[in-house]
């Protein structure tokens, strides 16, 4: 598994945890986001990549404070920065 795939999986797991933390079903979140339950499941299991806008909409739908985005994005950014070539 590449570093990028690892981080994509970490993001998917984080989005799943946010939804679970709020006690919202995949179906209910899908309704709020204009997506089907299967789309939510695919994002959470990592088989569908999530866009930045989808991630922000996900957080807004779950009423997650924006500053929590740093808890997942900063480690990904740092990890990718450490592996870049100059």
PyMOL Python script that loads the backbone (N, CA, C, O; Angstrom):
from pymol import cmd

cmd.read_pdbstr("""\
ATOM      1  N   UNK A   1       0.849  -1.176   0.000  1.00  0.00           N
ATOM      2  CA  UNK A   1       0.000   0.000   0.000  1.00  0.00           C
ATOM      3  C   UNK A   1       0.895   1.239   0.000  1.00  0.00           C
ATOM      4  O   UNK A   1       1.838   1.340   0.784  1.00  0.00           O
ATOM      5  N   UNK A   2       0.581   2.179  -0.894  1.00  0.00           N
ATOM      6  CA  UNK A   2       1.360   3.406  -0.962  1.00  0.00           C
ATOM      7  C   UNK A   2       0.997   4.326   0.206  1.00  0.00           C
ATOM      8  O   UNK A   2      -0.018   4.133   0.876  1.00  0.00           O
ATOM      9  N   UNK A   3       1.842   5.323   0.432  1.00  0.00           N
ATOM     10  CA  UNK A   3       1.566   6.311   1.478  1.00  0.00           C
ATOM     11  C   UNK A   3       0.244   7.011   1.222  1.00  0.00           C
ATOM     12  O   UNK A   3      -0.529   7.242   2.151  1.00  0.00           O
ATOM     13  N   UNK A   4      -0.024   7.353  -0.047  1.00  0.00           N
ATOM     14  CA  UNK A   4      -1.256   8.045  -0.390  1.00  0.00           C
ATOM     15  C   UNK A   4      -2.470   7.180  -0.054  1.00  0.00           C
ATOM     16  O   UNK A   4      -3.447   7.679   0.504  1.00  0.00           O
ATOM     17  N   UNK A   5      -2.417   5.913  -0.382  1.00  0.00           N
ATOM     18  CA  UNK A   5      -3.521   4.998  -0.046  1.00  0.00           C
ATOM     19  C   UNK A   5      -3.700   4.890   1.464  1.00  0.00           C
ATOM     20  O   UNK A   5      -4.824   4.842   1.963  1.00  0.00           O
ATOM     21  N   UNK A   6      -2.596   4.854   2.176  1.00  0.00           N
ATOM     22  CA  UNK A   6      -2.658   4.801   3.642  1.00  0.00           C
ATOM     23  C   UNK A   6      -3.405   6.014   4.186  1.00  0.00           C
ATOM     24  O   UNK A   6      -4.266   5.880   5.056  1.00  0.00           O
ATOM     25  N   UNK A   7      -3.074   7.196   3.674  1.00  0.00           N
ATOM     26  CA  UNK A   7      -3.724   8.410   4.155  1.00  0.00           C
ATOM     27  C   UNK A   7      -5.180   8.491   3.709  1.00  0.00           C
ATOM     28  O   UNK A   7      -6.022   8.998   4.450  1.00  0.00           O
ATOM     29  N   UNK A   8      -5.487   8.002   2.517  1.00  0.00           N
ATOM     30  CA  UNK A   8      -6.885   7.954   2.081  1.00  0.00           C
ATOM     31  C   UNK A   8      -7.698   7.055   3.006  1.00  0.00           C
ATOM     32  O   UNK A   8      -8.834   7.377   3.351  1.00  0.00           O
ATOM     33  N   UNK A   9      -7.119   5.936   3.404  1.00  0.00           N
ATOM     34  CA  UNK A   9      -7.795   5.034   4.341  1.00  0.00           C
ATOM     35  C   UNK A   9      -7.962   5.681   5.713  1.00  0.00           C
ATOM     36  O   UNK A   9      -8.987   5.496   6.370  1.00  0.00           O
ATOM     37  N   UNK A  10      -6.955   6.440   6.144  1.00  0.00           N
ATOM     38  CA  UNK A  10      -7.054   7.152   7.428  1.00  0.00           C
ATOM     39  C   UNK A  10      -8.184   8.169   7.394  1.00  0.00           C
ATOM     40  O   UNK A  10      -8.931   8.302   8.364  1.00  0.00           O
ATOM     41  N   UNK A  11      -8.314   8.883   6.289  1.00  0.00           N
ATOM     42  CA  UNK A  11      -9.383   9.868   6.138  1.00  0.00           C
ATOM     43  C   UNK A  11     -10.744   9.186   6.152  1.00  0.00           C
ATOM     44  O   UNK A  11     -11.673   9.673   6.797  1.00  0.00           O
ATOM     45  N   UNK A  12     -10.871   8.070   5.451  1.00  0.00           N
ATOM     46  CA  UNK A  12     -12.134   7.324   5.418  1.00  0.00           C
ATOM     47  C   UNK A  12     -12.520   6.857   6.822  1.00  0.00           C
ATOM     48  O   UNK A  12     -13.678   6.962   7.224  1.00  0.00           O
ATOM     49  N   UNK A  13     -11.544   6.347   7.555  1.00  0.00           N
ATOM     50  CA  UNK A  13     -11.804   5.880   8.923  1.00  0.00           C
ATOM     51  C   UNK A  13     -12.230   7.040   9.816  1.00  0.00           C
ATOM     52  O   UNK A  13     -13.125   6.885  10.646  1.00  0.00           O
ATOM     53  N   UNK A  14     -11.603   8.193   9.656  1.00  0.00           N
ATOM     54  CA  UNK A  14     -11.936   9.372  10.448  1.00  0.00           C
ATOM     55  C   UNK A  14     -13.365   9.825  10.174  1.00  0.00           C
ATOM     56  O   UNK A  14     -14.100  10.164  11.102  1.00  0.00           O
ATOM     57  N   UNK A  15     -13.766   9.833   8.889  1.00  0.00           N
ATOM     58  CA  UNK A  15     -15.132  10.232   8.545  1.00  0.00           C
ATOM     59  C   UNK A  15     -16.151   9.255   9.140  1.00  0.00           C
ATOM     60  O   UNK A  15     -17.209   9.664   9.617  1.00  0.00           O
ATOM     61  N   UNK A  16     -15.824   7.981   9.105  1.00  0.00           N
ATOM     62  CA  UNK A  16     -16.685   6.972   9.737  1.00  0.00           C
ATOM     63  C   UNK A  16     -16.818   7.257  11.235  1.00  0.00           C
ATOM     64  O   UNK A  16     -17.920   7.228  11.783  1.00  0.00           O
ATOM     65  N   UNK A  17     -15.696   7.532  11.886  1.00  0.00           N
ATOM     66  CA  UNK A  17     -15.710   7.787  13.326  1.00  0.00           C
ATOM     67  C   UNK A  17     -16.518   9.028  13.676  1.00  0.00           C
ATOM     68  O   UNK A  17     -17.218   9.047  14.688  1.00  0.00           O
ATOM     69  N   UNK A  18     -16.429  10.067  12.848  1.00  0.00           N
ATOM     70  CA  UNK A  18     -17.224  11.271  13.097  1.00  0.00           C
ATOM     71  C   UNK A  18     -18.716  10.960  13.050  1.00  0.00           C
ATOM     72  O   UNK A  18     -19.482  11.405  13.905  1.00  0.00           O
ATOM     73  N   UNK A  19     -19.117  10.194  12.044  1.00  0.00           N
ATOM     74  CA  UNK A  19     -20.533   9.844  11.906  1.00  0.00           C
ATOM     75  C   UNK A  19     -20.989   8.999  13.083  1.00  0.00           C
ATOM     76  O   UNK A  19     -22.056   9.241  13.646  1.00  0.00           O
ATOM     77  N   UNK A  20     -20.203   8.026  13.451  1.00  0.00           N
ATOM     78  CA  UNK A  20     -20.540   7.157  14.579  1.00  0.00           C
ATOM     79  C   UNK A  20     -20.610   7.954  15.886  1.00  0.00           C
ATOM     80  O   UNK A  20     -21.496   7.730  16.711  1.00  0.00           O
ATOM     81  N   UNK A  21     -19.679   8.872  16.063  1.00  0.00           N
ATOM     82  CA  UNK A  21     -19.624   9.716  17.256  1.00  0.00           C
ATOM     83  C   UNK A  21     -20.939  10.492  17.433  1.00  0.00           C
ATOM     84  O   UNK A  21     -21.402  10.702  18.554  1.00  0.00           O
ATOM     85  N   UNK A  22     -21.519  10.905  16.318  1.00  0.00           N
ATOM     86  CA  UNK A  22     -22.766  11.671  16.365  1.00  0.00           C
ATOM     87  C   UNK A  22     -24.007  10.774  16.389  1.00  0.00           C
ATOM     88  O   UNK A  22     -25.121  11.267  16.567  1.00  0.00           O
ATOM     89  N   UNK A  23     -23.824   9.465  16.212  1.00  0.00           N
ATOM     90  CA  UNK A  23     -24.948   8.541  16.257  1.00  0.00           C
ATOM     91  C   UNK A  23     -25.894   8.674  15.084  1.00  0.00           C
ATOM     92  O   UNK A  23     -27.094   8.434  15.216  1.00  0.00           O
ATOM     93  N   UNK A  24     -25.357   9.057  13.933  1.00  0.00           N
ATOM     94  CA  UNK A  24     -26.153   9.248  12.717  1.00  0.00           C
ATOM     95  C   UNK A  24     -25.947   8.037  11.801  1.00  0.00           C
ATOM     96  O   UNK A  24     -24.823   7.564  11.632  1.00  0.00           O
ATOM     97  N   UNK A  25     -27.028   7.547  11.219  1.00  0.00           N
ATOM     98  CA  UNK A  25     -26.911   6.417  10.295  1.00  0.00           C
ATOM     99  C   UNK A  25     -26.344   6.888   8.956  1.00  0.00           C
ATOM    100  O   UNK A  25     -26.382   8.075   8.633  1.00  0.00           O
ATOM    101  N   UNK A  26     -25.823   5.946   8.195  1.00  0.00           N
ATOM    102  CA  UNK A  26     -25.334   6.266   6.855  1.00  0.00           C
ATOM    103  C   UNK A  26     -26.467   6.828   6.006  1.00  0.00           C
ATOM    104  O   UNK A  26     -26.266   7.771   5.241  1.00  0.00           O
ATOM    105  N   UNK A  27     -27.631   6.261   6.137  1.00  0.00           N
ATOM    106  CA  UNK A  27     -28.781   6.719   5.356  1.00  0.00           C
ATOM    107  C   UNK A  27     -29.140   8.164   5.706  1.00  0.00           C
ATOM    108  O   UNK A  27     -29.356   8.983   4.813  1.00  0.00           O
ATOM    109  N   UNK A  28     -29.203   8.481   7.005  1.00  0.00           N
ATOM    110  CA  UNK A  28     -29.554   9.839   7.429  1.00  0.00           C
ATOM    111  C   UNK A  28     -28.508  10.853   6.964  1.00  0.00           C
ATOM    112  O   UNK A  28     -28.858  11.951   6.530  1.00  0.00           O
ATOM    113  N   UNK A  29     -27.244  10.495   7.050  1.00  0.00           N
ATOM    114  CA  UNK A  29     -26.194  11.392   6.579  1.00  0.00           C
ATOM    115  C   UNK A  29     -26.304  11.568   5.067  1.00  0.00           C
ATOM    116  O   UNK A  29     -26.153  12.674   4.549  1.00  0.00           O
ATOM    117  N   UNK A  30     -26.565  10.474   4.371  1.00  0.00           N
ATOM    118  CA  UNK A  30     -26.729  10.540   2.925  1.00  0.00           C
ATOM    119  C   UNK A  30     -27.830  11.496   2.517  1.00  0.00           C
ATOM    120  O   UNK A  30     -27.674  12.253   1.558  1.00  0.00           O
ATOM    121  N   UNK A  31     -28.939  11.470   3.232  1.00  0.00           N
ATOM    122  CA  UNK A  31     -30.049  12.386   2.945  1.00  0.00           C
ATOM    123  C   UNK A  31     -29.575  13.832   3.100  1.00  0.00           C
ATOM    124  O   UNK A  31     -29.860  14.676   2.251  1.00  0.00           O
ATOM    125  N   UNK A  32     -28.858  14.113   4.174  1.00  0.00           N
ATOM    126  CA  UNK A  32     -28.365  15.473   4.410  1.00  0.00           C
ATOM    127  C   UNK A  32     -27.382  15.931   3.332  1.00  0.00           C
ATOM    128  O   UNK A  32     -27.308  17.117   3.012  1.00  0.00           O
ATOM    129  N   UNK A  33     -26.631  14.980   2.778  1.00  0.00           N
ATOM    130  CA  UNK A  33     -25.607  15.318   1.787  1.00  0.00           C
ATOM    131  C   UNK A  33     -26.090  15.149   0.345  1.00  0.00           C
ATOM    132  O   UNK A  33     -25.359  15.450  -0.599  1.00  0.00           O
ATOM    133  N   UNK A  34     -27.318  14.667   0.181  1.00  0.00           N
ATOM    134  CA  UNK A  34     -27.825  14.430  -1.169  1.00  0.00           C
ATOM    135  C   UNK A  34     -27.178  13.233  -1.837  1.00  0.00           C
ATOM    136  O   UNK A  34     -27.013  13.205  -3.056  1.00  0.00           O
ATOM    137  N   UNK A  35     -26.812  12.246  -1.035  1.00  0.00           N
ATOM    138  CA  UNK A  35     -26.166  11.019  -1.525  1.00  0.00           C
ATOM    139  C   UNK A  35     -26.940   9.817  -1.016  1.00  0.00           C
ATOM    140  O   UNK A  35     -27.709   9.922  -0.061  1.00  0.00           O
ATOM    141  N   UNK A  36     -26.740   8.700  -1.645  1.00  0.00           N
ATOM    142  CA  UNK A  36     -27.342   7.470  -1.177  1.00  0.00           C
ATOM    143  C   UNK A  36     -26.530   6.849  -0.051  1.00  0.00           C
ATOM    144  O   UNK A  36     -25.361   7.184   0.140  1.00  0.00           O
ATOM    145  N   UNK A  37     -27.147   5.955   0.683  1.00  0.00           N
ATOM    146  CA  UNK A  37     -26.463   5.245   1.770  1.00  0.00           C
ATOM    147  C   UNK A  37     -25.247   4.514   1.243  1.00  0.00           C
ATOM    148  O   UNK A  37     -24.219   4.457   1.917  1.00  0.00           O
ATOM    149  N   UNK A  38     -25.349   3.951   0.046  1.00  0.00           N
ATOM    150  CA  UNK A  38     -24.219   3.196  -0.505  1.00  0.00           C
ATOM    151  C   UNK A  38     -23.025   4.104  -0.798  1.00  0.00           C
ATOM    152  O   UNK A  38     -21.877   3.676  -0.681  1.00  0.00           O
ATOM    153  N   UNK A  39     -23.290   5.356  -1.178  1.00  0.00           N
ATOM    154  CA  UNK A  39     -22.186   6.299  -1.387  1.00  0.00           C
ATOM    155  C   UNK A  39     -21.458   6.587  -0.080  1.00  0.00           C
ATOM    156  O   UNK A  39     -20.230   6.666  -0.049  1.00  0.00           O
ATOM    157  N   UNK A  40     -22.223   6.742   1.001  1.00  0.00           N
ATOM    158  CA  UNK A  40     -21.619   6.984   2.311  1.00  0.00           C
ATOM    159  C   UNK A  40     -20.783   5.767   2.718  1.00  0.00           C
ATOM    160  O   UNK A  40     -19.660   5.914   3.202  1.00  0.00           O
ATOM    161  N   UNK A  41     -21.329   4.578   2.522  1.00  0.00           N
ATOM    162  CA  UNK A  41     -20.598   3.349   2.863  1.00  0.00           C
ATOM    163  C   UNK A  41     -19.303   3.239   2.060  1.00  0.00           C
ATOM    164  O   UNK A  41     -18.269   2.854   2.608  1.00  0.00           O
ATOM    165  N   UNK A  42     -19.346   3.567   0.785  1.00  0.00           N
ATOM    166  CA  UNK A  42     -18.153   3.482  -0.061  1.00  0.00           C
ATOM    167  C   UNK A  42     -17.078   4.476   0.387  1.00  0.00           C
ATOM    168  O   UNK A  42     -15.888   4.161   0.366  1.00  0.00           O
ATOM    169  N   UNK A  43     -17.498   5.668   0.790  1.00  0.00           N
ATOM    170  CA  UNK A  43     -16.531   6.654   1.295  1.00  0.00           C
ATOM    171  C   UNK A  43     -15.901   6.146   2.589  1.00  0.00           C
ATOM    172  O   UNK A  43     -14.688   6.227   2.780  1.00  0.00           O
ATOM    173  N   UNK A  44     -16.745   5.623   3.468  1.00  0.00           N
ATOM    174  CA  UNK A  44     -16.236   5.162   4.768  1.00  0.00           C
ATOM    175  C   UNK A  44     -15.357   3.926   4.667  1.00  0.00           C
ATOM    176  O   UNK A  44     -14.457   3.745   5.488  1.00  0.00           O
ATOM    177  N   UNK A  45     -15.596   3.077   3.682  1.00  0.00           N
ATOM    178  CA  UNK A  45     -14.744   1.885   3.575  1.00  0.00           C
ATOM    179  C   UNK A  45     -13.553   2.108   2.649  1.00  0.00           C
ATOM    180  O   UNK A  45     -12.759   1.196   2.418  1.00  0.00           O
ATOM    181  N   UNK A  46     -13.432   3.322   2.122  1.00  0.00           N
ATOM    182  CA  UNK A  46     -12.269   3.681   1.322  1.00  0.00           C
ATOM    183  C   UNK A  46     -12.342   3.291  -0.134  1.00  0.00           C
ATOM    184  O   UNK A  46     -11.373   3.483  -0.869  1.00  0.00           O
ATOM    185  N   UNK A  47     -13.476   2.743  -0.577  1.00  0.00           N
ATOM    186  CA  UNK A  47     -13.568   2.354  -1.985  1.00  0.00           C
ATOM    187  C   UNK A  47     -13.955   3.527  -2.888  1.00  0.00           C
ATOM    188  O   UNK A  47     -13.882   3.423  -4.112  1.00  0.00           O
ATOM    189  N   UNK A  48     -14.363   4.629  -2.286  1.00  0.00           N
ATOM    190  CA  UNK A  48     -14.666   5.861  -3.034  1.00  0.00           C
ATOM    191  C   UNK A  48     -13.924   7.002  -2.358  1.00  0.00           C
ATOM    192  O   UNK A  48     -14.054   7.212  -1.152  1.00  0.00           O
ATOM    193  N   UNK A  49     -13.147   7.735  -3.139  1.00  0.00           N
ATOM    194  CA  UNK A  49     -12.404   8.866  -2.581  1.00  0.00           C
ATOM    195  C   UNK A  49     -13.370  10.003  -2.287  1.00  0.00           C
ATOM    196  O   UNK A  49     -14.368  10.189  -2.983  1.00  0.00           O
ATOM    197  N   UNK A  50     -13.058  10.749  -1.257  1.00  0.00           N
ATOM    198  CA  UNK A  50     -13.868  11.893  -0.863  1.00  0.00           C
ATOM    199  C   UNK A  50     -13.158  13.170  -1.311  1.00  0.00           C
ATOM    200  O   UNK A  50     -11.938  13.284  -1.192  1.00  0.00           O
ATOM    201  N   UNK A  51     -13.929  14.125  -1.825  1.00  0.00           N
ATOM    202  CA  UNK A  51     -13.348  15.406  -2.206  1.00  0.00           C
ATOM    203  C   UNK A  51     -13.279  16.309  -0.979  1.00  0.00           C
ATOM    204  O   UNK A  51     -13.886  16.018   0.052  1.00  0.00           O
ATOM    205  N   UNK A  52     -12.548  17.386  -1.099  1.00  0.00           N
ATOM    206  CA  UNK A  52     -12.443  18.346  -0.006  1.00  0.00           C
ATOM    207  C   UNK A  52     -13.829  18.913   0.305  1.00  0.00           C
ATOM    208  O   UNK A  52     -14.195  19.039   1.474  1.00  0.00           O
ATOM    209  N   UNK A  53     -14.595  19.252  -0.720  1.00  0.00           N
ATOM    210  CA  UNK A  53     -15.928  19.804  -0.497  1.00  0.00           C
ATOM    211  C   UNK A  53     -16.849  18.790   0.173  1.00  0.00           C
ATOM    212  O   UNK A  53     -17.643  19.154   1.040  1.00  0.00           O
ATOM    213  N   UNK A  54     -16.750  17.525  -0.219  1.00  0.00           N
ATOM    214  CA  UNK A  54     -17.553  16.488   0.435  1.00  0.00           C
ATOM    215  C   UNK A  54     -17.182  16.353   1.905  1.00  0.00           C
ATOM    216  O   UNK A  54     -18.051  16.175   2.758  1.00  0.00           O
ATOM    217  N   UNK A  55     -15.895  16.437   2.194  1.00  0.00           N
ATOM    218  CA  UNK A  55     -15.445  16.316   3.576  1.00  0.00           C
ATOM    219  C   UNK A  55     -15.973  17.484   4.418  1.00  0.00           C
ATOM    220  O   UNK A  55     -16.414  17.287   5.550  1.00  0.00           O
ATOM    221  N   UNK A  56     -15.927  18.680   3.869  1.00  0.00           N
ATOM    222  CA  UNK A  56     -16.431  19.849   4.595  1.00  0.00           C
ATOM    223  C   UNK A  56     -17.941  19.747   4.773  1.00  0.00           C
ATOM    224  O   UNK A  56     -18.459  20.067   5.842  1.00  0.00           O
ATOM    225  N   UNK A  57     -18.653  19.304   3.739  1.00  0.00           N
ATOM    226  CA  UNK A  57     -20.099  19.125   3.843  1.00  0.00           C
ATOM    227  C   UNK A  57     -20.432  18.070   4.889  1.00  0.00           C
ATOM    228  O   UNK A  57     -21.390  18.230   5.645  1.00  0.00           O
ATOM    229  N   UNK A  58     -19.655  17.000   4.940  1.00  0.00           N
ATOM    230  CA  UNK A  58     -19.814  15.920   5.920  1.00  0.00           C
ATOM    231  C   UNK A  58     -19.730  16.489   7.332  1.00  0.00           C
ATOM    232  O   UNK A  58     -20.569  16.210   8.188  1.00  0.00           O
ATOM    233  N   UNK A  59     -18.696  17.293   7.549  1.00  0.00           N
ATOM    234  CA  UNK A  59     -18.489  17.887   8.869  1.00  0.00           C
ATOM    235  C   UNK A  59     -19.617  18.851   9.217  1.00  0.00           C
ATOM    236  O   UNK A  59     -20.090  18.865  10.354  1.00  0.00           O
ATOM    237  N   UNK A  60     -20.053  19.657   8.252  1.00  0.00           N
ATOM    238  CA  UNK A  60     -21.138  20.608   8.494  1.00  0.00           C
ATOM    239  C   UNK A  60     -22.435  19.872   8.809  1.00  0.00           C
ATOM    240  O   UNK A  60     -23.176  20.271   9.707  1.00  0.00           O
ATOM    241  N   UNK A  61     -22.709  18.800   8.073  1.00  0.00           N
ATOM    242  CA  UNK A  61     -23.933  18.024   8.304  1.00  0.00           C
ATOM    243  C   UNK A  61     -23.946  17.408   9.698  1.00  0.00           C
ATOM    244  O   UNK A  61     -25.007  17.255  10.303  1.00  0.00           O
ATOM    245  N   UNK A  62     -22.770  17.056  10.206  1.00  0.00           N
ATOM    246  CA  UNK A  62     -22.670  16.456  11.532  1.00  0.00           C
ATOM    247  C   UNK A  62     -22.419  17.491  12.630  1.00  0.00           C
ATOM    248  O   UNK A  62     -22.268  17.145  13.802  1.00  0.00           O
ATOM    249  N   UNK A  63     -22.376  18.757  12.237  1.00  0.00           N
ATOM    250  CA  UNK A  63     -22.135  19.848  13.188  1.00  0.00           C
ATOM    251  C   UNK A  63     -20.805  19.668  13.924  1.00  0.00           C
ATOM    252  O   UNK A  63     -20.721  19.836  15.140  1.00  0.00           O
ATOM    253  N   UNK A  64     -19.779  19.324  13.160  1.00  0.00           N
ATOM    254  CA  UNK A  64     -18.423  19.138  13.692  1.00  0.00           C
ATOM    255  C   UNK A  64     -17.688  20.476  13.542  1.00  0.00           C
ATOM    256  O   UNK A  64     -17.681  21.043  12.449  1.00  0.00           O
ATOM    257  N   UNK A  65     -17.079  20.989  14.598  1.00  0.00           N
ATOM    258  CA  UNK A  65     -16.344  22.253  14.486  1.00  0.00           C
ATOM    259  C   UNK A  65     -15.229  22.150  13.440  1.00  0.00           C
ATOM    260  O   UNK A  65     -14.521  21.147  13.362  1.00  0.00           O
ATOM    261  N   UNK A  66     -15.093  23.204  12.646  1.00  0.00           N
ATOM    262  CA  UNK A  66     -14.118  23.192  11.560  1.00  0.00           C
ATOM    263  C   UNK A  66     -12.696  22.949  12.045  1.00  0.00           C
ATOM    264  O   UNK A  66     -11.897  22.341  11.332  1.00  0.00           O
ATOM    265  N   UNK A  67     -12.375  23.408  13.229  1.00  0.00           N
ATOM    266  CA  UNK A  67     -10.994  23.242  13.691  1.00  0.00           C
ATOM    267  C   UNK A  67     -10.602  21.778  13.892  1.00  0.00           C
ATOM    268  O   UNK A  67      -9.415  21.462  13.975  1.00  0.00           O
ATOM    269  N   UNK A  68     -11.588  20.887  13.970  1.00  0.00           N
ATOM    270  CA  UNK A  68     -11.250  19.458  14.094  1.00  0.00           C
ATOM    271  C   UNK A  68     -10.670  18.889  12.815  1.00  0.00           C
ATOM    272  O   UNK A  68     -10.061  17.819  12.831  1.00  0.00           O
ATOM    273  N   UNK A  69     -10.851  19.591  11.711  1.00  0.00           N
ATOM    274  CA  UNK A  69     -10.294  19.113  10.446  1.00  0.00           C
ATOM    275  C   UNK A  69      -8.771  19.011  10.548  1.00  0.00           C
ATOM    276  O   UNK A  69      -8.154  18.153   9.918  1.00  0.00           O
ATOM    277  N   UNK A  70      -8.177  19.893  11.345  1.00  0.00           N
ATOM    278  CA  UNK A  70      -6.723  19.881  11.506  1.00  0.00           C
ATOM    279  C   UNK A  70      -6.240  18.568  12.121  1.00  0.00           C
ATOM    280  O   UNK A  70      -5.127  18.122  11.842  1.00  0.00           O
ATOM    281  N   UNK A  71      -7.076  17.951  12.960  1.00  0.00           N
ATOM    282  CA  UNK A  71      -6.654  16.720  13.634  1.00  0.00           C
ATOM    283  C   UNK A  71      -6.394  15.579  12.657  1.00  0.00           C
ATOM    284  O   UNK A  71      -5.640  14.659  12.971  1.00  0.00           O
ATOM    285  N   UNK A  72      -7.003  15.627  11.489  1.00  0.00           N
ATOM    286  CA  UNK A  72      -6.730  14.588  10.490  1.00  0.00           C
ATOM    287  C   UNK A  72      -5.832  15.109   9.368  1.00  0.00           C
ATOM    288  O   UNK A  72      -4.956  14.387   8.892  1.00  0.00           O
ATOM    289  N   UNK A  73      -6.041  16.346   8.947  1.00  0.00           N
ATOM    290  CA  UNK A  73      -5.285  16.833   7.799  1.00  0.00           C
ATOM    291  C   UNK A  73      -3.830  17.159   8.112  1.00  0.00           C
ATOM    292  O   UNK A  73      -2.958  16.941   7.271  1.00  0.00           O
ATOM    293  N   UNK A  74      -3.555  17.670   9.290  1.00  0.00           N
ATOM    294  CA  UNK A  74      -2.168  18.031   9.619  1.00  0.00           C
ATOM    295  C   UNK A  74      -1.242  16.806   9.603  1.00  0.00           C
ATOM    296  O   UNK A  74      -0.170  16.876   9.000  1.00  0.00           O
ATOM    297  N   UNK A  75      -1.616  15.680  10.247  1.00  0.00           N
ATOM    298  CA  UNK A  75      -0.729  14.511  10.168  1.00  0.00           C
ATOM    299  C   UNK A  75      -0.550  13.988   8.736  1.00  0.00           C
ATOM    300  O   UNK A  75       0.530  13.519   8.376  1.00  0.00           O
ATOM    301  N   UNK A  76      -1.608  14.071   7.925  1.00  0.00           N
ATOM    302  CA  UNK A  76      -1.489  13.642   6.529  1.00  0.00           C
ATOM    303  C   UNK A  76      -0.531  14.564   5.791  1.00  0.00           C
ATOM    304  O   UNK A  76       0.367  14.105   5.086  1.00  0.00           O
ATOM    305  N   UNK A  77      -0.725  15.858   5.957  1.00  0.00           N
ATOM    306  CA  UNK A  77       0.157  16.838   5.313  1.00  0.00           C
ATOM    307  C   UNK A  77       1.608  16.620   5.728  1.00  0.00           C
ATOM    308  O   UNK A  77       2.503  16.594   4.884  1.00  0.00           O
ATOM    309  N   UNK A  78       1.836  16.465   7.021  1.00  0.00           N
ATOM    310  CA  UNK A  78       3.195  16.283   7.511  1.00  0.00           C
ATOM    311  C   UNK A  78       3.803  14.999   6.955  1.00  0.00           C
ATOM    312  O   UNK A  78       4.968  14.980   6.558  1.00  0.00           O
ATOM    313  N   UNK A  79       3.014  13.929   6.927  1.00  0.00           N
ATOM    314  CA  UNK A  79       3.506  12.661   6.404  1.00  0.00           C
ATOM    315  C   UNK A  79       3.860  12.752   4.927  1.00  0.00           C
ATOM    316  O   UNK A  79       4.884  12.226   4.492  1.00  0.00           O
ATOM    317  N   UNK A  80       3.010  13.420   4.163  1.00  0.00           N
ATOM    318  CA  UNK A  80       3.301  13.576   2.730  1.00  0.00           C
ATOM    319  C   UNK A  80       4.481  14.510   2.508  1.00  0.00           C
ATOM    320  O   UNK A  80       5.274  14.294   1.591  1.00  0.00           O
ATOM    321  N   UNK A  81       4.607  15.544   3.333  1.00  0.00           N
ATOM    322  CA  UNK A  81       5.730  16.473   3.214  1.00  0.00           C
ATOM    323  C   UNK A  81       7.052  15.770   3.504  1.00  0.00           C
ATOM    324  O   UNK A  81       8.072  16.058   2.877  1.00  0.00           O
ATOM    325  N   UNK A  82       7.022  14.847   4.460  1.00  0.00           N
ATOM    326  CA  UNK A  82       8.237  14.116   4.826  1.00  0.00           C
ATOM    327  C   UNK A  82       8.695  13.179   3.713  1.00  0.00           C
ATOM    328  O   UNK A  82       9.869  12.814   3.656  1.00  0.00           O
ATOM    329  N   UNK A  83       7.785  12.788   2.835  1.00  0.00           N
ATOM    330  CA  UNK A  83       8.124  11.811   1.790  1.00  0.00           C
ATOM    331  C   UNK A  83       8.336  12.437   0.403  1.00  0.00           C
ATOM    332  O   UNK A  83       8.574  11.721  -0.569  1.00  0.00           O
ATOM    333  N   UNK A  84       8.252  13.760   0.314  1.00  0.00           N
ATOM    334  CA  UNK A  84       8.420  14.363  -1.008  1.00  0.00           C
ATOM    335  C   UNK A  84       9.899  14.404  -1.390  1.00  0.00           C
ATOM    336  O   UNK A  84      10.795  14.372  -0.546  1.00  0.00           O
ATOM    337  N   UNK A  85      10.103  14.474  -2.678  1.00  0.00           N
ATOM    338  CA  UNK A  85      11.485  14.570  -3.169  1.00  0.00           C
ATOM    339  C   UNK A  85      11.746  16.017  -3.552  1.00  0.00           C
ATOM    340  O   UNK A  85      10.850  16.719  -4.021  1.00  0.00           O
ATOM    341  N   UNK A  86      12.955  16.446  -3.352  1.00  0.00           N
ATOM    342  CA  UNK A  86      13.315  17.831  -3.677  1.00  0.00           C
ATOM    343  C   UNK A  86      14.295  17.883  -4.799  1.00  0.00           C
ATOM    344  O   UNK A  86      14.709  18.969  -5.207  1.00  0.00           O
TER     345      UNK A  86
END
""", "prot")
cmd.dss("prot")
cmd.show_as("cartoon", "prot")
cmd.util.cbc("prot")
cmd.orient("prot")
